[in-house]
Amino acid sequence: MILWANIIADIPPALSLGMDPPEHDIMDRPPRNPRRGMLTRGTTLVLVIQAFFMAATTFAVFIVAVLTPFGLIVLPGYDSRAPDPYVPSIFRQGNPETNANDNKSPHIAGARSVAFGVLTVLQLNQAFLSRSLDASVFTTGLRANKWMVWCVLLSFVLYVIGTYVPGLNGWLELRPLSWPAWLVILGAVLLQYVFSELTKLALRTIARRRRQRASCQQH
């Protein structure tokens, strides 16, 4: 499952990001210190924050699906009012991977499947958000890089195939998702947009204040 996520959610979007056109204000920026590395403290902090957001969101969805009937609601054909076949005791018995019966229960399968969906779609969406460090996605646009659009679409189709095609989804230990699960995935994507825009707004504000201080010192 992890290898499948790496193949479909990392490789195509990363390759297409290399085809991204230059940012419109690239020639208006001051010269860059040639001794400065590609990853500065600021860019590294942004990467860590973005990665932490995706990891925390995915983990939160998984825990909610494990500890509530939502793990069954995300699976089509299961009635959440029926007796829960999975006892949420993962924090008392250690790693549930050591128990084959719990490992194959519909409840834990639903939790894994919806968490996998959240993580995969967030990674695909992150490709569009990573086109600029501080520029809003509404400024850079979603269609400026057609390679990225097609690569993300290809990856999303592969994700859907891996989730819904019988045999392949069993090999990946995924279960088909119902519409409530897709609402959760959509909500996670919207939350990611808000989080990214607030982060970039903070970066633009910090950069503007630095320029103002530098201008005041020159005068």
C-alpha positions as CSV (number, residue, x, y, z in Angstrom):
1,M,0.0,0.0,0.0
2,I,2.8,2.4,0.9
3,L,4.7,1.6,-2.3
4,W,1.5,2.1,-4.3
5,A,1.1,5.6,-2.7
6,N,4.7,6.5,-3.5
7,I,4.4,5.4,-7.1
8,I,1.1,7.2,-8.0
9,A,1.2,10.2,-5.6
10,D,4.9,11.1,-5.7
11,I,6.6,10.2,-9.0
12,P,4.2,11.7,-11.7
13,P,3.5,15.0,-9.9
14,A,7.2,15.4,-9.0
15,L,8.3,14.9,-12.6
16,S,5.7,17.4,-13.9
17,L,6.8,20.0,-11.3
18,G,10.1,20.2,-13.2
19,M,8.1,21.4,-16.2
20,D,6.6,24.3,-14.3
21,P,7.0,27.7,-16.0
22,P,9.0,30.5,-14.3
23,E,7.1,32.6,-11.8
24,H,6.0,35.9,-13.2
25,D,8.0,38.1,-10.8
26,I,11.2,36.1,-11.0
27,M,13.1,39.0,-12.7
28,D,11.9,41.5,-10.0
29,R,13.6,39.6,-7.2
30,P,17.0,40.6,-5.9
31,P,20.0,38.4,-6.7
32,R,20.4,35.3,-4.8
33,N,23.5,34.6,-2.8
34,P,25.3,31.8,-4.8
35,R,26.6,30.3,-1.5
36,R,23.1,29.8,-0.1
37,G,21.8,26.3,-0.5
38,M,18.6,25.3,-2.2
39,L,16.9,24.6,1.1
40,T,17.1,27.5,3.5
41,R,15.8,27.5,7.0
42,G,12.6,29.2,5.8
43,T,11.9,26.7,3.0
44,T,12.8,23.7,5.2
45,L,10.4,25.0,7.9
46,V,7.6,25.3,5.3
47,L,8.2,21.8,4.0
48,V,8.2,20.4,7.6
49,I,4.9,22.3,8.4
50,Q,3.2,21.1,5.2
51,A,4.3,17.5,5.7
52,F,3.2,17.6,9.3
53,F,-0.2,18.9,8.3
54,M,-0.8,16.0,5.8
55,A,0.5,13.4,8.3
56,A,-1.6,14.8,11.2
57,T,-4.8,15.0,9.0
58,T,-4.4,11.5,7.8
59,F,-3.7,10.2,11.3
60,A,-6.7,12.0,12.7
61,V,-9.0,10.5,10.1
62,F,-7.7,7.1,10.8
63,I,-8.1,7.3,14.5
64,V,-11.7,8.7,14.2
65,A,-12.5,5.8,11.8
66,V,-11.0,3.3,14.2
67,L,-12.6,4.5,17.4
68,T,-16.1,5.3,16.0
69,P,-18.6,3.6,13.7
70,F,-17.3,5.8,10.9
71,G,-15.0,3.0,9.9
72,L,-18.0,1.1,8.7
73,I,-19.9,4.1,7.3
74,V,-17.1,4.6,4.7
75,L,-17.7,1.1,3.3
76,P,-20.7,0.7,1.0
77,G,-23.0,-2.1,2.0
78,Y,-22.3,-1.9,5.7
79,D,-25.0,-0.6,8.2
80,S,-23.4,1.5,10.8
81,R,-26.2,0.6,13.2
82,A,-25.3,-3.1,13.1
83,P,-23.1,-4.5,15.8
84,D,-19.5,-3.4,15.4
85,P,-17.3,-6.4,14.4
86,Y,-14.2,-4.6,15.5
87,V,-13.5,-3.7,19.1
88,P,-11.4,-0.5,19.2
89,S,-8.7,-1.7,21.5
90,I,-5.6,-0.9,19.5
91,F,-4.2,1.2,22.3
92,R,-4.5,-1.6,24.9
93,Q,-3.3,-4.6,22.8
94,G,-0.4,-2.9,21.0
95,N,0.0,-3.2,17.2
96,P,-3.1,-4.6,15.6
97,E,-1.0,-6.1,12.8
98,T,-0.2,-8.9,15.2
99,N,-3.8,-10.0,15.2
100,A,-5.0,-11.4,11.9
101,N,-8.7,-11.4,12.8
102,D,-8.7,-7.7,13.8
103,N,-6.4,-6.9,10.8
104,K,-9.0,-8.2,8.3
105,S,-12.1,-6.8,10.0
106,P,-14.3,-4.4,8.0
107,H,-13.8,-1.7,10.6
108,I,-10.0,-1.5,10.4
109,A,-10.2,-2.0,6.6
110,G,-12.5,1.0,6.3
111,A,-10.2,3.1,8.5
112,R,-7.2,2.2,6.4
113,S,-8.9,2.8,3.1
114,V,-10.2,6.2,4.0
115,A,-6.9,7.3,5.5
116,F,-5.1,6.1,2.4
117,G,-7.5,8.1,0.3
118,V,-6.9,11.2,2.4
119,L,-3.1,10.8,2.3
120,T,-3.0,10.1,-1.5
121,V,-5.3,13.0,-2.5
122,L,-3.6,15.4,-0.2
123,Q,-0.2,14.5,-1.8
124,L,-1.6,15.0,-5.3
125,N,-3.1,18.4,-4.3
126,Q,0.2,19.4,-2.7
127,A,1.8,19.4,-6.2
128,F,-0.3,22.4,-7.1
129,L,0.4,24.1,-3.8
130,S,4.1,23.6,-4.2
131,R,4.5,25.5,-7.4
132,S,5.4,28.6,-5.4
133,L,6.8,29.0,-1.9
134,D,4.7,32.1,-1.0
135,A,2.5,33.0,-4.0
136,S,-1.2,32.1,-3.6
137,V,-2.5,29.2,-5.7
138,F,-5.1,31.6,-7.0
139,T,-2.3,33.6,-8.4
140,T,-0.2,30.8,-9.9
141,G,-3.3,29.1,-11.2
142,L,-4.1,25.4,-11.6
143,R,-3.8,25.1,-15.4
144,A,-0.5,27.0,-16.0
145,N,1.4,23.6,-16.0
146,K,-0.6,21.3,-18.3
147,W,1.9,18.5,-17.6
148,M,1.0,18.6,-13.9
149,V,-2.7,18.6,-14.6
150,W,-2.4,15.4,-16.7
151,C,0.0,13.7,-14.3
152,V,-2.2,14.4,-11.3
153,L,-5.2,13.2,-13.2
154,L,-3.4,10.1,-14.2
155,S,-2.3,9.5,-10.6
156,F,-5.9,10.0,-9.3
157,V,-7.3,7.5,-11.9
158,L,-4.7,5.0,-10.7
159,Y,-5.7,5.6,-7.1
160,V,-9.4,5.0,-8.0
161,I,-8.5,1.8,-9.9
162,G,-6.5,0.5,-6.9
163,T,-9.4,1.2,-4.6
164,Y,-12.4,-0.1,-6.7
165,V,-11.0,-2.8,-9.0
166,P,-11.6,-6.3,-7.5
167,G,-8.4,-8.2,-7.1
168,L,-6.1,-5.2,-7.2
169,N,-7.8,-3.6,-4.2
170,G,-7.5,-6.9,-2.3
171,W,-3.8,-7.1,-3.1
172,L,-3.4,-3.5,-1.8
173,E,-5.6,-4.3,1.3
174,L,-8.0,-1.4,0.3
175,R,-11.8,-1.4,0.3
176,P,-14.2,0.5,-2.0
177,L,-15.3,3.8,-0.4
178,S,-18.8,5.2,-0.1
179,W,-19.8,8.8,-0.6
180,P,-19.3,9.8,3.1
181,A,-15.6,8.9,2.7
182,W,-15.3,11.1,-0.3
183,L,-16.8,14.0,1.6
184,V,-14.1,13.5,4.2
185,I,-11.4,13.5,1.5
186,L,-12.9,16.6,0.0
187,G,-13.0,18.3,3.4
188,A,-9.4,17.4,3.9
189,V,-8.4,19.0,0.6
190,L,-10.3,22.2,1.4
191,L,-8.7,22.4,4.8
192,Q,-5.3,21.9,3.1
193,Y,-6.0,24.9,0.8
194,V,-6.9,27.1,3.7
195,F,-3.8,26.0,5.7
196,S,-1.6,26.6,2.7
197,E,-3.0,30.0,1.9
198,L,-2.6,31.1,5.5
199,T,1.0,29.9,5.5
200,K,1.8,31.7,2.3
201,L,0.1,34.8,3.6
202,A,2.3,34.7,6.7
203,L,5.4,34.3,4.5
204,R,4.4,37.3,2.3
205,T,3.8,39.4,5.4
206,I,7.2,38.5,6.8
207,A,9.0,39.2,3.5
208,R,7.2,42.6,3.2
209,R,8.2,43.6,6.7
210,R,11.8,42.7,6.0
211,R,11.8,44.8,2.8
212,Q,10.4,47.7,4.8
213,R,13.0,47.4,7.5
214,A,15.8,47.2,4.9
215,S,14.4,50.2,3.1
216,C,14.3,52.2,6.3
217,Q,17.9,51.3,7.2
218,Q,19.0,52.5,3.7
219,H,17.4,55.9,4.3
